[in-house]
Amino acid sequence: MIHLITELSKYVMIILFAIYTWYSYVVLVIKNEERQKRMYKAQTTCMFLIHLDAFMVLFAVTKDFKILIFYGAQVLFVLFLFLIYRIIYKRAARLVVNHMCMLLLVGFIILTRLNFENAIRQFEIAVVAAVVSAFVPILVRKLKFLRKFTWFYCAVGVVALGIVLVLGKMSGGAHLSFTVAGITLQPSEFVKIIFVFFVACMLYEATDFRQVCITTVAAAVHVGILVLSTDLGAALIFFLTYVVMLYVATRKPVYFFGGLGVGCLAALAGSKLFSHVRVRIEAWKDPFASIHGGGWQVAQALFAIGTGGWFGMGLYQGMPDKIPLGSSDFVFASISEELGGAFAVCIVLVCFSCFLMFLNIAMQIRDQFYKLIALGLGCVYGVQVFLNVGGVIKFIPSTGLTLPLVSYGGSSILCTIIMFAIIQGLYIMRQDEEGESNEQKSRGRKQKRDYSKKKVNGVRSQQKPKIKSGQTGYRGHESGSGRPRGGASSRFDEDEIEEIW
């Protein structure tokens, strides 16, 4: 009976997620607000049904009532997010809210399946992040002086990365994190946001060659520290984000293609300098040749994806716990094995929809500073998703990055939720700008109409004939007389009346 429930549930989840994903793109081209609202409601319904379906299976298999309590807590958490972004911030981007909640719930589902304690830990951090980020949109809108802390952003970023280089513990061949009061922090996740603010400040002030050189040197310091820490995945995110922001700010292709050329040379040098990079490249070329060595992770991920097929094995029917780092770096493979390749493709499409929304918001903002921030955060998110999924499916060498909002990782989920909150603040700001612009246009049209009416009325009052007593309607006609008093030239011209009207 349990097997039957599991089999049916996986198909239901795939169908519901496919509908959710379909609406994610249709709503982008629909202009009618009522239709958009209906699609958002349909997405919300699909999201809650997927969540309910998955936890019914989890409870049916484990018979653990803690899972039901955990399910209820997650529902309340999502309702809290809806309260923030649908009631308090009424102009928030509902599609971004839906995507954030959907990806969080998918992460909770797979983490509950793999390790219940990790799922609880992830949920606690997500709640803290949601509470903290609840104030971010209004801070982004109100604090206009954020662009004045240019070198403060740079100093904080360099110091934080330097601390990891000196004191960070080694993980996967790289200095990634350090522990304070029992809490493990990965500063590179926080510095991504700070770095975007720094670059936006610099390129907002000026885009001349001197300013570009100074900004490039400062960005190179960030990337260089990450390279020395052998955190090459994060270094790649910083580098690509800077190149894109520089190109958009200056609109000079030479910077873009020159940056890509330098990046290729740096990647080649990295493969020669760092042994663990060479191991990952060899594992990428042929993971099965070194399946008992460096290719073990990628090989197991590919086995899991192939075993799951398009429709998956069903929850608790596969062996995702055998995948190395199956809840963090390779969570995409775990999802593919049990929930199916179709479900995993929907995750990628939802992430891409988020990326499109970030870019759309960036392109619509008039203020160059905020435009660059939205663009930079969009690049950070998009590049990280690409590097994670690409490394799992052997499209590119593995970089050791997490899948935002889905993978297990406290620093990652905290910073990603804050990043989404910043984007919401920028979107609300754009909506406010549009509202003010429309209001000004409406006032201008009204003033123009009022002025036209006054002008016409003034002309009328000047041209209107004054009829004296004893006269007819025509000026110059005496009462009872058929002759005009002043001749034909003194008559009120009918053509003039036409012109006035």
C-alpha positions in Angstrom: 0.0 0.0 0.0 2.8 2.4 0.9 4.5 1.7 -2.4 1.3 2.5 -4.3 0.9 5.8 -2.5 4.5 6.7 -3.3 4.1 5.8 -6.9 0.9 7.9 -7.3 2.3 10.8 -5.3 5.3 11.3 -7.5 3.2 11.6 -10.6 0.8 14.1 -8.9 3.8 16.2 -7.8 5.3 16.3 -11.3 2.0 17.3 -12.8 1.4 20.0 -10.2 5.0 21.3 -10.5 4.6 21.4 -14.3 1.5 23.5 -14.0 3.2 25.8 -11.6 6.2 26.2 -13.9 3.9 26.8 -16.9 2.2 29.7 -15.1 5.7 31.1 -14.2 6.3 32.0 -17.8 2.7 32.7 -19.0 2.3 35.3 -16.3 5.3 37.2 -17.7 3.5 38.0 -21.0 0.0 38.5 -19.6 -0.9 42.2 -19.1 -4.4 41.8 -17.6 -4.0 42.1 -13.9 -7.1 40.0 -13.1 -5.7 37.1 -15.1 -2.3 37.5 -13.4 -3.9 37.3 -10.0 -5.7 34.1 -11.0 -2.5 32.6 -12.1 -0.7 33.5 -8.9 -3.5 31.9 -6.9 -3.2 28.8 -9.1 0.5 28.7 -8.4 -0.1 29.0 -4.7 -2.6 26.1 -4.8 -0.1 23.9 -6.7 2.6 24.8 -4.3 0.6 23.8 -1.2 -0.7 20.6 -2.8 2.9 19.5 -3.7 4.0 20.2 -0.2 1.0 18.3 1.3 1.5 15.3 -1.1 5.2 15.0 -0.2 4.7 15.1 3.5 1.8 12.7 3.4 4.3 10.2 1.9 7.0 11.1 4.4 4.6 10.4 7.3 3.2 7.3 5.7 6.6 5.8 5.4 8.1 6.9 8.8 5.0 7.0 11.0 6.7 9.8 12.8 4.3 12.5 14.1 7.2 14.9 14.3 7.0 15.1 10.5 3.3 16.3 10.8 4.3 19.0 13.3 7.1 20.0 11.1 4.7 20.2 8.1 2.4 22.5 10.1 5.3 24.7 11.1 6.3 25.1 7.4 2.7 26.0 6.4 2.7 28.7 9.0 6.1 29.9 7.8 4.9 30.3 4.3 1.7 32.1 5.4 4.0 34.4 7.4 6.0 35.2 4.2 2.7 35.8 2.3 1.7 38.2 5.1 4.9 40.2 4.7 4.9 40.4 0.9 1.2 40.4 0.1 -0.3 42.5 2.9 2.4 44.6 4.4 4.2 45.2 1.0 1.3 45.2 -1.3 3.3 46.2 -4.3 5.8 43.3 -3.9 6.4 41.0 -6.9 4.1 38.0 -6.2 6.0 35.8 -8.7 9.2 36.2 -6.8 7.4 35.5 -3.5 5.9 32.3 -5.0 9.2 31.1 -6.4 11.1 31.8 -3.1 8.4 29.8 -1.2 8.4 27.0 -3.7 12.1 26.5 -3.7 12.2 26.6 0.1 9.5 23.9 0.4 11.3 21.7 -2.1 14.4 22.0 0.0 12.5 21.1 3.2 11.0 18.1 1.5 14.2 16.6 0.3 16.1 17.5 3.5 13.4 15.8 5.6 13.8 12.7 3.5 17.6 12.7 3.8 18.2 14.0 7.4 15.5 15.3 9.6 17.8 17.1 12.0 19.4 19.0 9.0 15.9 19.9 7.8 15.0 21.3 11.2 18.2 23.3 11.3 17.5 24.6 7.8 14.0 25.6 8.8 15.2 27.5 11.9 17.7 29.5 9.8 15.0 30.2 7.2 12.7 31.6 9.9 15.4 33.9 11.3 16.3 35.0 7.8 12.6 35.8 7.0 12.2 37.9 10.1 15.4 39.8 9.5 14.6 40.3 5.8 11.1 41.6 6.6 12.6 45.0 7.2 14.9 45.0 4.2 12.5 46.2 1.5 11.5 49.3 3.5 15.2 50.0 4.3 16.1 49.8 0.6 13.4 52.3 -0.2 14.0 54.7 2.6 17.8 54.7 3.1 19.0 56.8 0.2 22.5 57.2 1.7 23.4 53.5 1.0 25.4 54.7 -2.0 27.7 56.8 0.2 29.5 53.9 1.9 31.6 52.9 -1.1 34.9 52.1 0.5 33.2 50.8 3.7 31.7 48.0 1.6 35.1 47.3 0.1 36.8 47.2 3.5 34.2 44.9 5.1 34.4 42.5 2.1 38.2 42.3 2.0 38.5 41.9 5.8 35.8 39.2 5.9 37.4 37.2 3.1 40.9 37.7 4.7 39.7 36.3 8.0 38.5 33.1 6.2 41.9 32.9 4.4 43.8 33.1 7.7 41.4 31.3 10.2 39.0 29.4 8.0 38.8 25.6 8.2 39.6 23.5 5.1 36.7 21.8 3.4 36.9 20.1 0.0 40.3 21.6 -0.6 39.2 25.2 0.1 39.1 27.6 3.1 35.4 28.2 3.2 34.2 28.9 6.8 35.0 29.5 10.4 33.1 28.8 13.6 32.0 31.5 16.2 30.2 30.4 19.4 29.3 27.1 17.8 27.9 28.7 14.6 29.6 28.0 11.3 29.7 31.1 9.0 30.7 31.2 5.4 31.6 34.9 4.8 31.8 34.6 1.0 28.0 34.3 0.9 27.6 37.6 2.7 30.3 39.3 0.8 28.6 38.6 -2.5 25.9 41.1 -1.5 28.4 43.6 -0.1 30.5 43.3 -3.2 27.6 44.1 -5.5 26.8 47.2 -3.5 30.5 48.3 -3.7 30.7 47.9 -7.5 27.3 49.6 -7.9 28.6 52.6 -5.8 31.8 52.9 -7.8 30.2 52.7 -11.2 27.4 55.0 -10.2 29.9 57.7 -9.3 31.7 57.6 -12.6 32.5 55.3 -15.5 35.7 56.9 -16.9 38.8 54.9 -17.4 40.4 56.0 -14.1 37.3 54.9 -12.1 37.1 51.6 -14.0 40.8 50.9 -13.2 40.3 51.6 -9.5 37.2 49.5 -9.4 38.9 46.7 -11.2 41.8 46.6 -8.8 39.4 46.5 -5.8 37.4 43.7 -7.4 40.6 41.8 -8.2 41.6 42.0 -4.5 38.3 40.2 -3.6 38.8 37.6 -6.3 42.4 37.2 -5.4 41.7 36.4 -1.8 39.1 33.8 -2.8 41.7 32.2 -5.2 44.2 32.1 -2.4 41.6 30.4 -0.2 41.1 28.0 -3.2 37.3 28.9 -3.1 37.3 29.0 -6.9 33.5 28.7 -7.3 32.9 31.8 -5.3 35.8 33.6 -7.1 34.1 32.8 -10.4 30.8 34.2 -9.2 32.5 37.5 -8.1 34.4 37.7 -11.4 31.5 37.1 -13.8 29.2 39.5 -11.8 31.8 42.2 -12.0 32.3 41.8 -15.7 28.6 42.0 -16.4 28.0 45.0 -14.1 31.0 46.8 -15.7 29.7 46.2 -19.2 26.2 47.4 -18.4 27.5 50.5 -16.6 29.9 51.5 -19.4 28.3 49.9 -22.4 31.7 49.2 -23.8 32.0 45.7 -25.3 35.8 45.8 -25.0 35.5 45.5 -21.2 33.1 42.5 -21.5 35.2 40.5 -24.0 38.4 41.6 -22.4 37.2 40.4 -19.0 36.1 37.0 -20.5 39.6 36.6 -22.0 41.3 37.3 -18.7 38.9 34.9 -17.0 39.8 32.1 -19.4 43.5 32.7 -18.9 43.0 32.7 -15.1 41.0 29.4 -15.3 43.9 27.8 -17.2 46.4 29.1 -14.7 44.2 27.8 -11.8 44.2 24.3 -13.3 48.0 24.3 -13.3 48.4 25.8 -9.8 45.8 23.9 -7.7 45.9 20.2 -7.3 42.2 19.8 -6.3 41.2 21.8 -9.4 43.1 19.3 -11.6 41.3 16.5 -9.8 37.9 18.0 -10.5 38.8 18.6 -14.1 39.8 15.0 -14.5 36.6 13.8 -12.8 34.7 16.0 -15.2 36.4 14.6 -18.2 35.8 10.9 -17.2 34.3 10.4 -13.7 34.1 6.6 -14.2 37.9 6.3 -14.8 38.5 7.5 -11.3 35.3 6.3 -9.7 37.1 5.3 -6.5 38.9 8.6 -6.3 38.2 12.1 -7.5 35.3 11.0 -9.7 33.3 9.4 -7.0 31.0 12.3 -6.4 30.1 13.0 -10.0 29.8 9.3 -10.8 27.3 8.7 -8.0 25.4 11.8 -9.0 25.1 10.6 -12.6 24.0 7.1 -11.4 21.3 8.7 -9.3 20.0 10.9 -12.1 20.0 7.9 -14.5 18.3 5.7 -12.0 15.5 8.1 -11.3 14.7 8.7 -15.0 12.1 11.3 -15.9 9.6 10.3 -13.2 11.8 9.3 -10.3 11.8 6.4 -7.9 9.5 8.0 -5.4 10.3 9.2 -1.9 12.2 6.6 0.1 12.4 4.3 -2.9 15.9 5.4 -4.0 19.3 5.8 -2.4 20.1 9.5 -2.4 21.8 9.1 1.0 24.6 7.3 -0.9 25.4 10.4 -2.9 28.3 12.3 -1.4 27.1 15.8 -0.3 23.6 14.7 -1.4 22.0 17.4 0.8 24.2 20.3 -0.2 26.3 20.5 -3.3 24.6 17.5 -5.0 21.1 18.0 -3.8 20.0 18.3 -7.5 21.0 14.7 -8.0 19.0 13.6 -4.9 15.9 15.3 -6.2 16.3 13.8 -9.6 16.6 10.3 -8.2 13.5 10.3 -6.1 11.2 13.0 -7.5 12.3 12.6 -11.1 14.1 14.3 -13.9 11.0 16.2 -15.0 10.6 17.6 -11.4 14.3 18.6 -11.5 13.9 20.3 -14.9 11.0 22.3 -13.4 13.3 23.5 -10.6 15.8 24.8 -13.2 13.0 26.5 -15.1 11.7 28.2 -11.9 15.2 29.3 -11.0 15.6 30.7 -14.6 12.2 32.5 -14.1 13.6 34.1 -11.0 16.7 35.2 -12.9 14.5 36.8 -15.6 12.5 38.6 -13.0 15.6 40.1 -11.5 16.8 41.3 -14.9 13.4 42.7 -15.7 13.4 44.7 -12.5 16.9 45.9 -13.2 16.0 47.1 -16.6 12.9 49.0 -15.4 14.6 51.0 -12.7 15.6 54.6 -13.6 18.2 55.1 -10.9 21.5 53.8 -12.1 22.7 52.8 -8.6 19.7 50.6 -7.9 19.7 49.3 -11.5 23.2 48.0 -11.0 22.4 46.4 -7.6 19.4 44.5 -9.1 21.5 43.4 -12.1 24.4 42.3 -9.8 22.3 40.3 -7.5 20.6 38.7 -10.5 24.0 37.7 -11.9 25.1 36.3 -8.5 21.9 34.2 -8.3 22.0 33.1 -12.0 25.6 32.2 -12.1 25.4 30.2 -8.8 22.4 28.1 -10.1 24.3 27.5 -13.4 27.5 26.4 -11.7 25.7 24.1 -9.2 23.4 22.3 -11.7 26.1 22.3 -14.4 28.6 20.6 -12.1 26.0 17.9 -11.0 25.1 16.9 -14.5 28.7 17.0 -15.7 28.2 20.0 -18.0 31.1 21.8 -16.3 33.6 20.8 -13.6 32.1 20.7 -10.1 32.6 24.0 -8.2 31.4 23.0 -4.7 28.5 25.6 -4.7 25.1 25.1 -3.3 21.7 25.4 -5.1 20.1 28.6 -3.6 17.2 28.0 -1.3 17.2 24.2 -1.9 20.6 23.0 -0.7 21.4 22.6 3.0 23.5 25.5 4.2 22.8 28.1 6.8 24.9 31.0 5.4 23.6 30.3 1.9 19.9 30.3 2.7 20.2 33.3 5.0 22.0 35.4 2.3 19.7 34.2 -0.5 16.5 35.2 1.4 18.1 38.6 2.1 19.0 38.9 -1.5 15.4 38.2 -2.5 14.2 40.8 0.0 16.5 43.4 -1.6 15.1 42.6 -5.0 11.6 43.0 -3.6 12.6 46.4 -2.2 13.8 47.5 -5.6 10.7 46.2 -7.3 8.5 48.1 -4.9 10.6 51.2 -5.5 10.1 50.8 -9.2 6.3 50.4 -8.7 6.3 53.6 -6.6 8.2 55.4 -9.4 5.7 54.3 -12.0 2.8 55.3 -9.7 4.3 58.8 -9.2 5.0 59.1 -12.9 1.4 58.1 -13.8 0.1 60.5 -11.2 2.2 63.4 -12.6 1.0 62.6 -16.1 -2.6 62.6 -14.9 -2.1 65.9 -13.2 -0.5 67.3 -16.3 -3.3 66.2 -18.5 -5.9 67.7 -16.1 -4.1 71.0 -15.9 -3.9 71.1 -19.7 -7.6 70.5 -20.0 -8.4 73.1 -17.4 -6.1 75.6 -19.2 -7.8 74.9 -22.5 -11.2 75.4 -21.0 -10.2 78.7 -19.4 -8.7 79.9 -22.7 -11.9 79.0 -24.7 -14.1 80.6 -22.0 -12.0 83.8 -22.1 -12.3 84.0 -25.9 -16.1 83.4 -25.6 -16.5 86.2 -23.0 -14.6 88.6 -25.2 -16.5 87.8 -28.4 -20.0 87.3 -27.0 -22.3 90.1 -28.3 -23.9 92.4 -25.8 -27.6 92.8 -26.6 -29.1 96.0 -25.5 -32.7 96.5 -24.6 -34.8 97.1 -27.6 -32.4 95.1 -29.9 -32.8 91.7 -31.4 -30.3 89.0 -31.3 -28.3 90.5 -34.1 -26.1 93.5 -33.2 -27.2 96.6 -35.0 -30.9 95.6 -35.4 -33.3 97.9 -33.7 -36.5 96.7 -32.3 -39.2 96.6 -34.9 -36.7 97.6 -37.6 -35.4 95.4 -40.3 -32.4 97.5 -41.1 -29.0 97.0 -39.5 -27.8 100.1 -37.7 -24.2 99.9 -38.6 -24.4 98.2 -41.9 -23.3 94.7 -42.9 -19.8 95.2 -41.5 -21.1 95.6 -38.0 -22.9 92.3 -37.9 -21.5 89.6 -35.6 -19.6 87.3 -37.9 -21.0 83.7 -37.9 -17.7 82.4 -39.1 -16.1 83.9 -36.1 -18.5 82.0 -33.9 -17.5 78.7 -35.6 -13.8 79.5 -35.0 -14.4 80.2 -31.3 -16.2 77.0 -30.8 
